[in-house]
């Protein structure tokens, strides 16, 4: 995996101590501290119609587990603190025999350590959960089901997590209330609706979500590729912070690219992890300095780039000491 395909420079606001201290009686050192920012939390609720109308879509739905794994499960897609829950028309969160909670949980930390509450692959667990069958009776009431599942979530929803909802239905919604009432109750950050092309109630729900500053989109359940609907569930939580202005001396100006004498550490689980300088395209947990794109006060200022911060802008406290002259 090439780091240049992953790395997005993290532009962070720094608490900078401008006082310099001598090193070896010749050089001076600038100290920088970048306050940490916790992992982005996202709760994903999947609501699938289990009525007979879904019989013709079972083969297409079989692609969902791999798409979810590709979107949320791979290390190269970013750092996150994720939960996934699945329900059908009854509004009850589903479980597999191995689940002790009514949701899947997965966290990928700064040092690429991963923790889960399940033992199989994410695709395997999601595959078992979304296999809801087609034996459900009555009309599809997915908006009702989502509201009921969130009202009885078994600990799934977290107060600081953003909510993404995926609706999958072969017919338009027939819930009892107006779509705007469900939009106000569910309060999703982002919604993907895999529904028929003619689904006015889902269209109204998506429109009402936009009025509440959420992001929603409808996708045809007859499409050959469901990937855009799953990719949409990642939106609305990428953040770029104001840039920081670093000063560091190029200790080998004759070498192209800038050579800097810095010590960079990250506070990970109460222990300091020393980050090495990036030395190759495949390095992720490393650091490099590059010209700042946002420091108007100093055209020669630098900014810190750590490839592993590439997507969610979530990071531990970073401490830097750099030779400045």
FENPEMO-V329898 format. One line per field, one symbol per residue. phi: phi as a letter, one per 20 degrees, with the letter a starting at -180 (. if undefined). psi: psi as a letter, one per 40 degrees, with the letter a starting at -180 (. if undefined). A space follows every 50 residues. Layout:
phi=???
psi=???
//
This chain:
phi=.effedfdgeedfdedeffdcfcmmceccddccdgfcfffdcddddccfd effegfdfffffefgfffffedeeffeoeacdccccbcfemefecegeee ceaecbcdegemfcccdcdeffffffgffeeemcefdnffcffgffffff fcelnfedfdefddcddcbecffcffdfgffffffflffbcddebffdbf fffffffffffemeccbdcffefeceggffgffefmbecdegfdddcbef fbffefnnccecdcccedlmcedfeeffdbfefdebcbdbgfeceffbfe fdceccgfefdelcbefddcccfda
psi=hhdeedhhhhhihihhhehiiihfediihhhihhiihiihhhhhhhhhhf ideedeeddddeeddddddddeeideeihihiihihiaeeehhiiidehe ifihhhhhideeihiifidaiddddddddegeafeiiiihgddddddddd dgefedhideiihhhhhhieiiifidiiddddddddfidihhhgiidggd dddddddddddefihiihiheeieheddddddeeiffhhhiiiihihihh egeehiehhhgihhihhhfeihhhhiiheidehdgiiiiihheegddhee iiihhhdeeddefhiihhhihhhe.
//
